[in-house]
Amino acid sequence: MDVTFKSNVFETEVITLADTREMIVRGGRDKFPLLVKAFEGIRQIGVIGWGSQGPAQAQNLRDSLESTDIRVKIGLRPGSASMADARACGFTEENNTLGEMYKVVAESDMVLLLISDAAQIDHYKKVFASMKNGATLGLSHGFLLGHLESIGEYFPKNINVVGVCPKGMGPSVRRLYVQGKEINGAGINTSFAVEQDINGKATDQALGWAVAIGAPYVFMTTLGNEYRSDIFGERGILLGAVHGIVEALYRRFVMQEGMAAEQAFTDSVENVTGPLSRTISRDGILAVYEQLDAEGKKVFEKIYSHAYRPAFDILLEIYDEVSSGNEIRSVYLAGKRFDRFPMGKIDGTSMWQVGEKVRAKRSSAKPKVNPFTAGLYCAVMMAQIDLLIEKGHCLSEVANESVIEAVDSLNPYMHFKGVAFMVDNCSTTARLGSRKWAPRFDYNIQQQAFVDYDANKPVNEKLIVSFKSHKIHSALSVCATMRPSVDISLSE
């Protein structure tokens, strides 16, 4: 057994992913009656922050714990513009579910610190000092651990420290939870980590938190592996790489192949977020290749062969930047510049204006898969998978951070309204990563992959054999049985 944990509340299950076995917990509304036991000793859960994850998790927790005596209370800075948004969602001073940030921290038995990553660096010392002895600190990202490691510090020894990390952005967490009120099992898959357990309760508290926000299934990781794979992944195929891929494809289709703009958008962006994402979500990456005709397979193999190494080079650099702490420092420093230079939108170019026209004309007919687009996208996805495996991440984490989060959470948002809608509904850390690394993927793909393809360089047959026989395919077939029971609804 490779990944194990013990729960005194929830039934555990062992799944086999290729050559490894991992322990999971299945969520669902039928597990909600167990939450009181999971949160034994916790009278108040303080949700600190109202950013990407805060609104979704706070509302989901409140709804899941409605029939209990456990209060969910929002903590925000005095005068925060988010106060009005929290009140609109039913968290108010009058019903004692909304208050000042540090007061809520001090009175809560479990503190979910969901402020931005940069703000966590600014406030963590006061948060630690304000927490009750024996309370639990909850994080939905290991960013703070990464910062503490980089400066030689650690969490206080008198608190539990756990992570519950949804594999999707906050709006997805809420939308699928709401859909799940009618269909059990709707939600976003979630990892959990126990960084510090001082009283033997941390594991069940983390699992309870994950189940309460609607996770269909929960898998274990470490907080260190989580922040590395998460920050890396959003700079890779989840956000940065997919943005770079479609920019490079669209430009090539228009300028080199002479496609009309709307057709080029369909063959690039619409392909990735539509048929490719749907196929991968339900049938896996290999199915994309297997569903092509003979000529399409040749095109797929050729661009896959030439794109894999340029993508891997950028991904390796990203992973090193994350592991060294450089990317974390970069995010923090960028936050200091926002007062002077707020982050702008990124969908103003002609490509994304064309996208609005394409989306307006959509019909029930699915666009035909472009094998060139398919081979390029799968090459970058597989390069990310191989790198995470090489770095020692468990297969469930690899599958979620490289495949499931992309095709079941993020790409549907991109399909709905475009790249800016997808990127700009994510955390500040993710938005910064996409802006920084998308141009690097665009550059490497154009300068190396496309050049080698057009020069008709030979296909790397060994790489193609490795793709066809890769263990991720059998792992994804198991993970597919644990995907959300419904597709995310993105109606206005």
Long-range contacts (C-beta under 8 A, 24 or more apart in sequence): 2-394, 3-219, 3-220, 3-394, 3-396, 4-220, 5-194, 5-203, 5-220, 6-203, 7-203, 7-204, 7-207, 8-204, 9-34, 9-37, 9-38, 9-204, 9-207, 9-208, 10-34, 10-38, 10-204, 10-207, 10-211, 15-396, 15-478, 16-478, 17-395, 17-396, 17-399, 17-474, 17-475, 17-478, 17-479, 18-395, 18-471, 18-472, 18-474, 18-475, 19-471, 20-394, 20-395, 22-219, 22-220, 22-394, 22-395, 22-396, 23-219, 23-220, 24-217, 24-218, 24-219, 24-220, 24-396, 24-482, 25-207, 25-210, 25-211, 25-217, 25-218, 26-216, 26-217, 26-218, 26-482, 27-185, 27-187, 27-190, 27-210, 27-211, 27-214, 27-215, 27-216, 27-217, 27-218, 28-184, 28-185, 28-211, 28-216, 29-180, 29-181, 29-184, 30-184, 31-211, 32-64, 32-211, 32-212, 34-208, 34-211, 35-64, 35-65, 35-68, 35-70, 35-208, 35-211, 35-212, 36-68, 36-70, 37-204, 38-204, 38-205, 38-207, 38-208, 38-211, 39-65, 39-68, 39-70, 39-110, 39-205, 39-208, 40-201, 40-204, 41-109, 41-201, 42-70, 42-109, 42-110, 42-136, 42-205, 43-69, 43-70, 43-71, 43-109, 44-70, 44-71, 44-72, 44-73, 44-107, 44-108, 44-109, 44-110, 45-70, 45-71, 45-72, 45-73, 45-108, 45-109, 45-110, 45-111, 45-112, 46-73, 46-74, 46-75, 46-104, 46-105, 46-107, 46-108, 46-110, 46-111, 46-112, 47-72, 47-73, 47-74, 47-75, 47-112, 47-114, 48-74, 48-75, 48-76, 48-101, 48-104, 48-105, 48-111, 48-112, 48-113, 48-114, 48-115, 48-127, 49-75, 49-76, 49-113, 49-114, 49-115, 49-116, 49-119, 50-74, 50-76, 50-80, 50-82, 50-85, 50-86, 51-114, 51-115, 51-116, 51-170, 51-427, 51-428, 52-169, 52-170, 52-425, 52-426, 52-427, 53-114, 53-140, 53-166, 53-169, 53-170, 53-173, 53-427, 54-114, 54-115, 54-170, 55-85, 55-86, 55-89, 55-170, 55-174, 56-170, 56-171, 56-172, 56-173, 56-174, 56-177, 56-213, 57-112, 57-114, 57-140, 57-166, 57-170, 57-173, 57-213, 58-86, 58-89, 58-91, 59-89, 59-174, 59-177, 60-173, 60-174, 60-177, 60-212, 60-213, 60-214, 61-209, 61-212, 61-213, 62-90, 62-91, 62-97, 63-177, 64-211, 64-212, 64-213, 64-214, 65-212, 71-96, 71-97, 72-97, 73-97, 73-98, 73-99, 73-104, 73-108, 74-98, 74-99, 74-104, 75-99, 75-100, 75-101, 75-102, 75-103, 75-104, 75-105, 75-108, 76-100, 76-101, 77-101, 102-126, 102-127, 102-130, 105-130, 105-131, 106-130, 106-131, 106-132, 107-132, 108-132, 108-135, 109-135, 109-136, 110-135, 110-136, 110-138, 110-205, 110-209, 111-135, 111-136, 111-137, 111-138, 112-138, 112-139, 112-140, 112-209, 113-137, 113-138, 113-139, 113-144, 114-140, 116-335, 116-427, 116-428, 116-429, 117-141, 117-143, 117-144, 117-328, 117-331, 117-332, 117-427, 117-428, 117-429, 118-331, 118-332, 118-334, 118-335, 118-336, 118-428, 118-429, 119-335, 120-144, 120-147, 121-147, 121-332, 124-148, 128-155, 128-156, 128-159, 131-156, 131-159, 133-158, 133-159, 134-158, 134-159, 134-160, 134-198, 134-199, 135-159, 135-160, 136-160, 136-161, 136-162, 136-201, 136-202, 136-205, 137-161, 137-162, 138-162, 138-163, 138-164, 138-205, 138-206, 138-209, 139-163, 139-164, 139-165, 139-223, 140-164, 140-165, 140-166, 141-165, 141-226, 141-227, 141-230, 141-427, 141-429, 142-193, 142-223, 142-224, 142-225, 142-226, 142-227, 142-228, 142-230, 143-227, 143-231, 143-328, 143-331, 143-429, 145-195, 145-223, 145-224, 145-227, 146-224, 146-227, 146-228, 146-231, 146-322, 146-325, 146-328, 147-325, 147-328, 147-332, 149-224, 149-325, 150-325, 150-328, 150-329, 155-195, 155-196, 157-196, 157-198, 158-198, 159-196, 159-198, 160-194, 160-196, 160-197, 160-198, 160-199, 160-201, 160-202, 160-205, 161-194, 161-195, 161-196, 161-202, 161-223, 162-192, 162-193, 162-194, 162-195, 162-202, 162-203, 162-205, 162-206, 162-209, 163-191, 163-192, 163-193, 163-194, 163-195, 163-206, 163-221, 163-223, 163-226, 164-190, 164-191, 164-192, 164-206, 164-209, 164-210, 164-213, 165-190, 165-191, 165-192, 165-193, 165-221, 165-226, 165-230, 166-190, 166-213, 166-215, 167-191, 167-400, 167-401, 167-404, 167-405, 167-409, 168-405, 168-408, 168-409, 168-410, 169-409, 169-410, 169-413, 169-425, 169-426, 169-427, 169-430, 170-425, 171-413, 171-425, 172-409, 172-410, 172-412, 172-413, 172-488, 173-213, 173-214, 175-488, 175-489, 175-490, 176-214, 176-484, 176-486, 176-488, 177-213, 177-214, 179-486, 179-488, 179-489, 180-214, 180-485, 180-486, 183-485, 183-486, 184-485, 185-216, 185-484, 185-485, 186-214, 186-216, 186-484, 186-485, 186-486, 187-213, 187-214, 187-215, 187-216, 187-484, 188-214, 188-215, 188-216, 188-408, 188-409, 188-484, 189-215, 189-216, 189-217, 189-218, 189-219, 189-400, 189-404, 189-482, 189-483, 189-484, 190-215, 190-217, 190-218, 190-219, 191-218, 191-219, 191-220, 191-221, 191-226, 191-396, 191-397, 191-400, 192-218, 192-219, 192-220, 192-221, 193-220, 193-221, 193-222, 193-223, 193-225, 193-226, 195-222, 195-223, 216-482, 216-483, 216-484, 216-485, 217-482, 219-394, 219-396, 219-397, 219-400, 220-394, 221-393, 221-394, 221-396, 221-397, 225-392, 225-393, 225-394, 225-397, 226-397, 227-322, 228-319, 228-322, 228-323, 228-391, 228-393, 229-388, 229-393, 229-397, 229-398, 229-401, 230-401, 231-322, 231-327, 231-328, 231-429, 231-433, 232-315, 232-318, 232-319, 232-322, 232-388, 232-401, 233-384, 233-401, 233-402, 233-405, 234-426, 234-429, 234-430, 234-433, 234-434, 235-318, 235-322, 235-327, 235-433, 235-434, 235-436, 235-437, 236-315, 236-318, 236-380, 236-384, 236-402, 236-437, 237-380, 237-381, 237-384, 237-402, 237-406, 238-401, 238-402, 238-405, 238-406, 238-410, 238-430, 239-410, 239-422, 239-423, 239-426, 239-430, 239-433, 239-434, 239-438, 240-318, 240-433, 240-434, 240-436, 240-437, 240-438, 240-440, 240-441, 241-311, 241-314, 241-315, 241-380, 241-384, 241-437, 241-438, 241-441, 242-272, 242-377, 242-380, 242-406, 242-410, 242-411, 242-414, 243-419, 243-423, 243-434, 243-438, 243-441, 244-437, 244-438, 244-439, 244-440, 244-441, 244-442, 244-443, 244-445, 245-272, 245-376, 245-377, 245-380, 245-441, 245-442, 245-445, 246-272, 246-419, 247-351, 247-438, 247-442, 248-441, 248-442, 248-445, 248-446, 248-450, 249-372, 249-373, 249-376, 250-351, 251-351, 251-446, 252-446, 252-450, 261-350, 261-351, 261-354, 262-354, 262-357, 262-358, 262-361, 264-354, 265-351, 265-354, 265-355, 265-358, 266-358, 266-367, 267-367, 267-370, 267-373, 268-370, 268-373, 269-355, 269-358, 269-414, 269-418, 269-419, 270-358, 270-367, 270-415, 271-367, 271-369, 271-370, 271-373, 271-374, 271-377, 272-373, 272-377, 272-411, 272-414, 273-411, 273-412, 273-414, 273-415, 274-366, 274-367, 274-415, 275-366, 275-367, 275-368, 275-369, 276-369, 276-373, 276-374, 276-377, 277-406, 277-407, 277-411, 277-412, 277-415, 278-407, 279-369, 280-403, 280-406, 280-407, 280-476, 281-404, 281-407, 281-408, 281-480, 281-483, 282-480, 282-483, 283-480, 284-473, 284-476, 284-477, 284-480, 285-378, 285-381, 285-382, 285-403, 285-472, 285-473, 285-476, 286-467, 286-468, 286-470, 286-473, 288-369, 288-374, 288-378, 289-374, 289-378, 289-467, 289-468, 291-369, 292-369, 292-371, 292-374, 295-371, 296-369, 296-371, 296-374, 297-371, 299-371, 299-372, 299-375, 300-371, 300-372, 300-374, 300-375, 300-378, 301-375, 301-459, 301-464, 302-375, 302-453, 302-459, 303-372, 303-375, 303-376, 303-379, 303-449, 303-453, 304-375, 304-376, 304-378, 304-379, 304-382, 304-463, 304-464, 304-467, 305-379, 305-459, 305-460, 305-463, 305-464, 306-448, 306-449, 306-450, 306-452, 306-453, 306-457, 307-375, 307-376, 307-379, 307-380, 307-445, 307-449, 308-379, 308-380, 308-382, 308-383, 308-460, 308-463, 309-383, 309-448, 310-444, 310-445, 310-447, 310-448, 310-449, 311-379, 311-380, 311-383, 311-384, 311-441, 311-444, 311-445, 311-449, 312-383, 312-386, 312-387, 313-444, 314-437, 314-440, 314-441, 314-444, 315-383, 315-384, 315-387, 316-387, 318-437, 319-387, 319-391, 327-433, 330-432, 330-436, 331-428, 331-429, 331-432, 331-433, 334-432, 335-428, 343-424, 343-428, 343-431, 343-432, 343-435, 345-420, 345-424, 346-419, 346-420, 346-423, 346-424, 346-435, 347-418, 347-419, 347-420, 347-421, 352-418, 352-419, 352-420, 355-418, 356-418, 359-417, 359-418, 376-445, 376-449, 378-467, 379-449, 380-441, 381-406, 382-467, 382-470, 382-472, 385-470, 385-472, 395-471, 395-472, 395-475, 396-475, 396-479, 398-472, 398-475, 399-472, 399-475, 399-476, 399-479, 400-479, 403-472, 403-476, 403-479, 404-479, 404-483, 408-483, 408-484, 408-487, 408-488, 409-488, 412-487, 412-488, 412-490, 413-490, 415-490, 416-490
